[in-house]
Amino acid sequence: MNFTSPVFLFAFLPLVLGIYWLLPPRIRPVFLLVSSLGFYAWGETQYLFTLIVTIAINSLFVATLDRCQDPSRRRRLLFGSIAANLLLLFACKYPELTRSLADYGGLNLTAFMPLHLPLGISFFTFQAIAYTVDVYQRKHAPVFNPLQLSLFLAMFPKISAGPIIRHDEAAEALKTAKVSMDDCAYGAKRFILGLGKKLLIADTLALTADQIFAIPDNELTAPLAWLGIVCYTLQLYFDFSGYSDMAIGLGRMLGFRFRENFNYPYIARSLTEFWRRWHLSLSSWFRDYLYSPLLYSLMTEKVRQKIARGEYRTNYRSLACIVVVFTLCGWWHGPTWNFIIWGLLHGLFLAAESWKLGKLLKKAPSPISHGYALLVITLSWAFFRSPTLTGALAYLKALAGCGIGTGLQYNLALYLDAELLLVLAVAVVAAMPSAGFLRQRLALAWPAAMTRWPGALLETGAVTAVLLLSLLSVANSTYQPFIYFRF
């Protein structure tokens, strides 16, 4: 089931929210778990068992881990839990590679291979690994209540594409969910804005981006290539941040406060700042559960003591770990050279910024540092979007003005119309913290006693308009899946 589908918007969501709000707080988690499993089973019935197996495996490992006092055995249990989660994720994400490895080992796993990638498997697997590691490090006690653990991993607002929440962020709400009118109002507004981001901006930009990236390599021109990559750059942000907004809004309406997942990443002045603003729950997961353990394992005892004293400086080990982690991040997106190169490029630039480039960027004028970040990010999306490495290289060649297209059959006028120009303008404004700036200007323009009323009216009118336009889009448009559903 998709957040933008008529079934979800006009049947599932009103029914679930209506019943949920009427139930006593202590009964709500039970109903929410049943609803979440129903949400997942709607289009993923054959993979509901995969979700249940993930919950059971982690419940068993964590319960055993908590009772164990022997350090070496606890480490073996931790590695066993992580390995079980990653093997399941690997088998589902890369079935062809898994089948080849199994055949090489004399096993026939054809009957067990998934027909397609189970919805949200990366995100609930990462969440399960984080939960297990946190219990191992005794950051919090394990959850012995199977209902709470199941709800923590399977909650429908965030199961498809995050944000990846930590257990301590939802522990209290998992026991008894309390919802206020303010939470419902904020959640509804956030959901509507996310719906608008997806349907009104991302899906409109997707039409042009898809058409331009489908043009034969020998017909691409620089203007077309730049229009396509700009559309895709904005599409990707509004598609994914739109989903995150909807998930955060739904969580708030159900009594849960999910972490923010995006913070205007395209205003960043470096790639380091970009990754502190882009998909925050995933980037922090890679930092806490991959980068930090990997770096710590490579350190000598002397270096560890320096860290404890706050005297540690960046060295070749930390730079190498950055490159390795982001290369793995690219490989996680897909086992193709395009994704690996995308991750490697980000890793190399981040390592360079951690070394000396970052200091130069801080001293550089804002337009230069911002232009550098946008250029690297935008060009790297060519590898992320192109289906083949040859296509990505040809696209970069066209962006550099070295394409061989004539522009006779495919030209800018075929794609750049008034609707696209309007959506691009709105997208550029919405990709910046314009709303906060507008509130500040409004506060200066109106007396303090009157500020809340025009601001509230303006905000209510804007949200209502977004809702009406989004519902019209639902009625008139075809289904466009969220980009990150395939990861």
Secondary structure, 3 states (H helix, E strand, C coil): CCCCCHHHHHHHHHHHHHHHHHCCCCCHHHHHHHHHHHHHHHHHHHHHHHHHHHHHHHHHHHHHHHHCCCHHHHHHHHHHHHHHHHHHHHHHHCHHHHHHHHHHCCCCCHHHCCCCCCCCHHHHHHHHHHHHHHHHCCCCCCCCCHHHHHHHHHCHHHHCCCCCCCHHHHHHHHHCCCCCHHHHHHHHHHHHHHHHHHHHHHHHHHHHHHHHHCCCHHHCCHHHHHHHHHHHHHHHHHHHHHHHHHHHHHHHHCCCCCCCCCCCHHHCCCHHHHHCCCCHHHHHHHHHHHHHHHHHHHCCHHHHHHHHHCCCCCCHHHHHHHHHHHHHHHHHHCCCHHHHHHHHHHHHHHHHHHHHHHHHHHHCCHHHHHHHHHHHHHHHHHHHHCCCHHHHHHHHHHHCCCCCCCCCCCCHHHCCCHHHHHHHHHHHHHCCCHHHHHHHHHHHHCCCCCCHHHHHHHHHHHHHHHHHHHHHHHHHCCCCCCHHHHC
